[in-house]
Amino acid sequence: MPIMKSSVSRLSPTQPQAGPVKLLEERLLGKSMPAENNPFVEADTIDQTNPFAEDLNPFHDREGEEGAEAIQLLNTSPPPGEPTTPKKNGVDKHPTFGASLKRAFRMSKKPGRSPTEDQGEEKKSFLKFPSPLSDPETPWKGPEKKGVRRRSEELGSPVKLGDGIEKESPVEPSPRKVMSFLKRNKAKAESPTERAELGGGVDRKTETLPEVREPLSVLEIHKLIERRELVLANSHIVELEAEEEVERVKNAEGGKDGSRKAKDVELLYEALEGELKKIVAESLSQAPETTHLEQLVQTIEEEEKADRAWTTRGGLPGGPRPRELRQKWREMVRDSVAARLSSCQGDAPICQRLKHLKEQITNDLRTVRKSLVLAYPKEYDAFNVYVNSYHEVVSSCLAEMVQNDLEIHQLYSFLQWCHNDYFRDVVGHEELAAHIRKQQLKPLLPPETVQQLEDRCIALVKTQITKNMDEELSVEKEKWQQGTDTYQSELSTKVIQLLTDHVENSAAVTQELGARVALCCLSGLADLLQSFQKHAQQLFQQYPEKADGGELRGAQAIAVVNCCPAFRDYIERLRQKVSSDSEEETKMALAALDRVVKGGNEMLTQKLLEELKPNFSKLLKTKWLQNKEIFESITTIIKKHFNQFRKMKNLPYQDLVNDIHRKVVTEYVRAVMQTRMVCSSADMRMKVAGQLNKEAVELREMFANLNSSASWLDAAIEHLAEIISLKDTSSVQMEVGALANSYPDVRKEHIEALLNIRGDISHQNRQNIVETLRDFDGNDGGSTLSRGRALFAEIDATPLVQCAHLNMSCALRCFSVFRRRSVCVR
């Protein structure tokens, strides 16, 4: 049916001649509108939410009837015979209709709401809804209700699930905002100025009502999360969760299945927590934004309020709450720390990985202390949350490292880092130590794991030092076979260095581990020295004799002996580091060294004595008194050998020179005791005694220059000279007593041999002099003296008198036999 529109069909609220609303006049040709379908007829009851209520109708005038008259004209059909098409410029218009309409428009211009108040709202006239003026048979329908929230299944997964890619619907619908003035309530439509004008200046107290917030869809909430408007997004999620809870209760009462909103809520919470986790991770890797951290903290606090409210309402465990977002924040911190330190794992050497791990932790905790802590409230204790997270992640990293078969140097580095480096350089850092609660930190590794690592360390040390020391000993033996002329050996230096590395590295970890490794090294060294002693003895006994190999043989022996002082000192150092359980190992090691030194010195001494022996046999002969070259040859040979012996280190050299000193004096005394010389006069006795004293002085001075400490030997030859030179028997008795006092191992055979050299002592006086030895308790104690203090015990005396008696007896027997033969011949 054709529709005719009035010439005043639309009135814009922005034009001064128009009213505050748009008006669309529609007339039906030839028909009248029923009165009951007229939207402008007043209802008996005023509805505050009805856009046509009395107080909200801009065309209603409470002061006069002109407005009502105009509205009545608008709703009245023209008489049947009148033309329905309006003429140009308003000619032939119904005058009453035009005047009334103008008055109605003028009355609608009430001061109150300015156009700017409705800028945020979309202006839509109620005449745009279906009107009964268009079709009287169509019943009146009010404005349709706003659409409900769009669910996640309608939007094509608006949140990111798991590790997948975020997907959105192809077309993003714009939010629908229908904010027509027709939806305003009475209090909002009427300003205080309007009330003053309409009420004759009567003041009314205005009431401010809270603004009604539009519900957002799941996708819109997710967009807020992506823009990191987390607090606002969280509030909408909480509202959606409340709606879901109400719907769930209704569905439970009606026997229906659960709501889709529950899944939407969970998906949104996953997205929210994922964004919080990103913020936590980014705060470590880059300069944190304060606003993001503030959003994080506020979101946590709002969630905790929601948790408390849920608990107050009687929420049961296992429900959607409490969500405990602060605890999840701690887990986010730990996850971000784990990702941060994951770069420390890899194929790099363990020493480098531990070094990088220490530097990374220190730098990160300093950043947390300087920057991140300020964004968190004090009760969060954010710094120690990060400290504990790093501590736990480091513990996990170390537990993973020990799963590999670590070598001995890797074990030292690992244990050193766990026991010392971490607590000294990280926990004890000058900028961090005062703020770390050390009592809250658990051990980096379980005690049983540490014990296993230390046991493994001991086993590896024992295996490695045994292998390395055997290799060094084999190299040394090859040098012995080659016959090098060096007087120094590198064996002791290399072996001690091997052991020192283990002892120092282990002691740097803990004192207990250092003691265990030191005992292991001492035991290994004792085994090595026993093997070393056996090979050295073979060298001393089986070295091939060569015409020009004497000096070379001495050099090799000195080189072997020179290893012993260093080994001895190191054994003492190891013994001080271990407990009393090391006594057996110490004795074994020292005994092996003593045998090596003794064997080397005996070889060198024997070599010297073999060369001196022909000269000792010439002493106390007739030529000896007249020729000084015999004794000078002895001293010359000794000095020549000591030019080589002085290259020996101090301790074995001291033993060598003392032993040679004793051997030379012993051989000299033996030559005196076994001489066949008999002094026929007092002058001869004085000459023999003088020669003995002179040579005794030369021996004393020579061995003093050779640094001999066996000064107890110097008086032996002088005592012999005095016994030979003294004239009266009593003086001889006193000198024999002095000799016996200085050398308890002297025997009567030795005294008788000296008396035979004198040749002037009667048998009775001889008995009296020999009886002097009985007055000394030590005259039979030669066998109880130590080998180093024995002199006469090794000397056999064969006096000339006994030999003369034996020869005379033989002569008499021979004469008797000859005499009997003569008788028989006759």
C-alpha positions, 0 to 999 in steps of 0.5 A: 500500500502506498505510503505518504510522508510528511514534509516535516518527516525528520528532525535532527537533534543537532539543528536548532529548529528541531527537537531532541529526537528524530520524528518520522511521520507516516500516514496510511491513505484512507485508513485510521489508526486504532487508538489502542495501537497508538504509542503516544497514548499515555499508559495508566502506569508510568514505567521507568524503563519504558521509553514512552513514559510520561517523564521521558516523552519529549512531546508530553507537556505537563503545563498545557494541552497544546502538546497533547493537541499536537500529538492528537493531530499527528495521530488523526487521519485527514478527512475523507475528501481532502487531498493526501499529497502535501503541496510545495512550501506547505500550501494547502496544509492543514493550518491547525496541524502545522501550528500545533506541530510547531508548538510541539517542537518548540516545547520539546526544546528543554534545556538540560542535556547538551548534545555532548552528553550523548556523544558516546551513545548511538542516536537512534529514534524510536520511530525506526522500530516498526510502528503501528502507523505503518500497518494497523494490523501489525501488533506493537513490539518494543525494542528487541533485547540486546544479544547475549555473550558470544561463546568460544565455539562461535568464535573459532577458538579465541584463546591459545590452547596448549602450544598451538597457534592462536586462531580467531574467526575470519571476521571479527565482529565489532561490539554492538553498542545500542545506547539510545536515549530511549533506554535512559532512566528517569534520573539520567534523562532529567538534569538538575537544570530541567528540574529547576525550570520545571519545578519552579526553582525547587531544589532536588537532591540528585542521585548518582547511579552506577554506570551499567557495564556492557558484558564482553564476549570471550574474544573481547576479553581475550583481546584485553589479555593480549593488550595486557589490560589484565586487571580489566580482563580479570574482572570480566572473567570473574563476572563470567565465572559468576554467571557460569556458577549461577547457570550451573546451579540452574542446570543442576536443579533442572537436570541439565548438562553443564554450561559451555561457559565453564570451558570458556572461563577455563580457557580465559584463565589459561590465557590470563595465566599464560600472559602473566607467565610471559610477563614474569619471563620477560622481566628477567630477560629485558628491562621490565615495564612497571605497568605490566608488573603492576597489572600482574600484582593487581590481578593476583590480589583481585584473584585472591579476593575472589578466592576468599569470597568463594571460600566465604560462600562455602566453596568445596575443595576441588571446585574451580576455586581457590585458584591460588594465583600467588602460588602459581606466580611462584611456579611461574618464577621457577619456570622462568628461572628454569628456562633462563638457566637451560642455556647452562646445559649443553655439550660444553665442559663441565667447568665452563658450564659451572662458571657460566651458571654461577655468573648467570645466577649472580647477574640475574639476582642482582637485577631482581634486587635492583629492579623487580623487587620494587614492583612487588609488595613487601609481603610477597618477599619477591627476592627470596622467591627468586632466590629459592627458585634459582636454588631449586633449579640449580639443584636440578641442574647439578643432579642432572650433571652427576648422571654422567661419568665424570672424570677426576678433574671434573669431580673436583670442579663439581664438588668445589662448586657445590661446597664452596663456589656457589655459597661464596660467590652467589649466596655470599655475594656482597650485594646479595648476602644481606637479603638472602635467608640462608636458613631457608635454602636446602642442600644443593645435593642430598647427603647420600649423593655427595657421599657417593661422589666422594667415594667415587673420587677416592677410587678414581684417585687411587686408580690414577695415581697408581697408573701414573706413578708406575709410568714414571718409575718405568721411565726412570728405570729406562734412564738407569739402563741408558747409564746417564751421568746425571746426579739428579732424578725427576722421579720424585718431582713428578710423583710428588706433583701428581700427588700434590694436585690431588691433595690440594684439589680435594682439600679445596673442597672440604677438609674431610675429603682432603684427609681421605685423599691424602691417606689414599696418596700416602698408601699409593706412595708407600706401594710405589716406594717399595717397588722403587726400593726393589728396582734400586737394589737391583741397580746397586747389585747388578750394575755392570762393571766397566773400566770407565764405569766407576764414576758413572755407577756412582752418579746413578746411585747418587741420583737414586738416593737423591730422590729419597729426601723429597719423598721423606719430606712429602710423607711427613706432610701427608701424615700431618693431613691424615688421622692416626690410621696412617701409621702403617702406611708411613712406616712402610714408606719410610722403611723403603726409603731407608733401605734405598739410602742405605743400599746406595751409601753402601755401594758408594762406601764399598767402592771407596774402601776397595780403592783404599784397602791397599793403602791401609795394609801399608800402615804401621810398617817400617816404610810407614814411619819413613814415608808420608805418601802412604797416608797422603794417598788415603786422604787423596782418594777420600777427597776425590770421591767426595767431590762426587759424593757432595752432589748428594742431597743433605740428608743422605750425604750426611749418612754417607759421610758419617758412614765413611768416616766410621769405616775409615777410622775402623780400617785404620784401627784394624791396621794398628791392631793387626800390625806385626810391628814391635817397638824395640826402644822408647824412642821408637814407641814415641815415634810410632805414637807421634805418627798416629797422633799426626794422622789422627789430627789430619783425619779429624780435620779432613772429615770436619771439612767434609761435614761429618757429624761423627766426631766421636770417632776422632779420639780413638786413634789418639787413645791408641797412641797414648797407650803406646807412648806412656811410660809407667804402668799406672798411666797406661791403666788410666788411658785404657780406662779412658778408651773403654769409657769412650768405646765400650765395645773394646775388648781385652784382645785389643788391649793386648795387641797394643801392649804387644806393639810396646814390647816392654810390658811384663806379664804381670803388668799386662794382667793388671792393665787388662784387669782394668777393663773389668772396672767398666760396665760397658766393657762387654757391651759392644754387642748391645751398641747400635751399629752406628756407634760400634768401632772395635766390635768389627775389628779382629785383633791378632797380636804378634805375641800369639803368632810368635808363640805359635811359630816357636811351637812349630819350630820346636816340633819341627826340631824334635822331628828332625832330631828323631830322624837323626837318631834313627839314621845313626 
